[in-house]
Amino acid sequence: MKPLLYLTSVMCVLLGSFSQAKSQTPDNPVYVRSIGIQAGTQGVGVTFSVPFQNHLALRAGAAFLPFDTDVLKTYNNYKTTNDITARMSNIHLLVDWTPFDANDNFGKHFAISGGMGYFFKAKGTFVTKLTEPYQYGEIEIAPEDIGVLTSSIDWEFSLAPYLGLGLQNFNLGPKLGLDLNLGAYYLDKPNVRIVGTNLLDGNEANAKLVEDNVDKYRFLPVVQLSLSYKIK
Amino acid sequence: MKRIYFILVGALISTMLFSQCADPLKGFELNVSTDVIHYTTLIQVKDANGGSVGNDITVTITGRDAASIYNLAGEKQFALSSGILGLGVTPYADPTAGNNIQFTVVLSGAGYVTQNVPVTINYNQFESVKTVTLLKPANPPVDGIVESITTTALVNNATASPIVLTTGSGDIGKQSVNIEIASGTQFLDAAGTVITGASLRSSVTLFDPSEETALAVFPGGSLTTNNVIPEGGGAAETGSFVPAGLVNIEFSIGNTQVKQFSKPITIDIGLEPTFINPSTGASLQAGDELGIYSYDNATAQWTFEKNVTVTMVNGNPVARFETNHLTWYMIGSFFKSCNTPLVINVLSPWMQDGITYSLTVEAIIAGKVVSSTQASVTKENPTITLPQLPVSSGLISIRVRDNSGRDLTENEGFYGIKLVALGCTALPFNFQLNEPTSNPKVTLQLYVRCPGDDLVLNVLPTFYLYVRDRENGETEFKLLGVVKNGFISTSMLTAGAKYDFKAVWGDKVKVVVGKTVTADNSGTVGIEPGDIIGEKAGAVNLEMLTEACNTIK
């Protein structure tokens, strides 16, 4: 829990300080103090942005991803349905840098972002079930009696650095702005666990294979739109 | 410069984003276990002379739960393979605490007396092994069985004078059978119609109940059976017989079996002289009363006929009675079983972690083995479920042997440990056994690699493993244990010695001859370099492996 406390403390101090700053610096036409909502690959959430230097702004937020879907897939010769559940929750603190904000053209919106996120939940679960009966000789085993195989990939409680690009603060009106961010978090190595029941018991050895497959799953992609409201 | 910087950062982020597109389950091998059947039983069938019966024995499954019984490959085809019949219960009909599985295995073959073997599978009795002996009357074993075949001329389809048929005459000690048929007796078929013919063929087979070889062919294969109409009638009961005499009488005229007579016939059966009457606890005496039970081959049912008073003829006990039909007759005692199976716990101080011990457990009443069960136990699971037995009679002793035949209860006397008459109980009886003849631990680990795969299978089915120490003169395979997930650890093998192994898996029986074991033995069945596929029947084994892999994957 130490990283979480550290990150929270830093966010509080910085945001407390910069919230006293002017809402818009003369040298930084892009950044304004704003609050907003966001949606994208890391889920939905809230964001709070404060300019603090020429070309720089501090952005804090929280995101939550509730994702459920079913996928039909065939393993060996078995047709399966896979209930996929992803749950990701993070708080993050980023610094946005707009190196071309002095330009009076589209380029002034470009930003480079860096920072950290703390994932207090980051887990993907696949619950695999056969969709057709299993035939053992003349004995037919109904799909619900074959059992389920639960594969989980877990990055829980990890601190992750972030790097990204963005297009910041397109004016949608006197108070409203739109941001687009594209980047990735670098996550810890995930843990893989596979548990089978009934006739699917014994598939646990696949955990090593899945672990190898997801070994490169260190970058969590972020494609995110934010709608911000300017505040004084 | 600024543009290049942007391109580099953009490329880095694109790489980060799109490197995530690989399927996390790529290459995932989903295996479905073939351990579909939870409750299995093996029936080993052998000839009364100790030899093999071959595979030309017809197997039929009948009885209350026959529909729930499959072979171990999940099919409804039943046949012996190397003298072994593997049966299992569909997982949709697993026995429960209050509902066991009952069925009858009918074994018939040319020249053999048909055996109707009642089988009961109880809750938590996941594996069991039963031995059944088939009798070929033309070739009976030397000890304990004697058959006499006589042909008698008939006049007008009836006996012309009184006839006395005698079997025994000292061949089996002092026991014998005399059958008296009155003059003018006609012979009837099952429908009660007089059979016409010029001669009567009679076959009388007498069994000496003091000989194990004779009791091995007791109808049903065991003195404990689940289909007995007791004295007083009513529904069929489960219970145990304690026989003092046993005879099978068959008459025929031409090709028609005689089932009844126009006049009653009189039978004198010489009883076992050393028989201990369970009712008195003493040797048979004149005036003792025993029950007569007859057996119907078609229904595999024993029925109480009447009681008979024992008389002494020349100092030997004899049961004399009249009857009007022919079949098997058992003279002795019957004890009704408890409704719950008998459970014993043999956890003993010498048991070591993880080692499988193969044991034979015999239930004995009045010196007769009424039930014999082969079991595979470990320190972690030391309980053995026996059939439903007349525990409340207070007459049962339990004798336990290791797979070399050594009595592990010999401290308690020849007939093992006497069960305290607690009445019927589902609670286990706890025994401490003597340490069996054991060697340092030997482990056997089998892996299986399907053709075309790099990895070994994650899921292996449970199978029965037998062993034979041929170098020390053993001719029969003995149960070594039940192999789970390809692994068994035992103290019954000697590292450095050669053994023959027989594995029974599904409907397959595989024998490996002359393998020297070491302390740790492991092998992978497969076709990759270093794998084992067999030297003598490699093609057949590969076919079996491929077929098996197709059912798993």
Interface residues (C-beta under 8 A of the other chain):
Chain A: K73 Y75 N76 N77 Y78 T80 P99 F100 F110 I112 G124 F126 T128 L130 Y134 Y136 G137 E138 I139 I141 D145 I146 L149 S151 I153 L163 G164 L165 L182 G183 A184 Y186 N198 L199 L200 D201 G202 N203 E204 A205 N206 L209 V210 N213 V214 K216 Y217 F219 L220 P221 V223
Chain B: K2 F6 V9 G10 L12 I13 M16 L17 S19 Q20 A22 D23 P24 L25 K26 G27 F28 E29 L30 N31 V32 S33 T34 D35 V36 I37 Y70 N71 A73 G74 E75 K76 T90 P91 L455 N458 V459 L460 N485 T551 K553
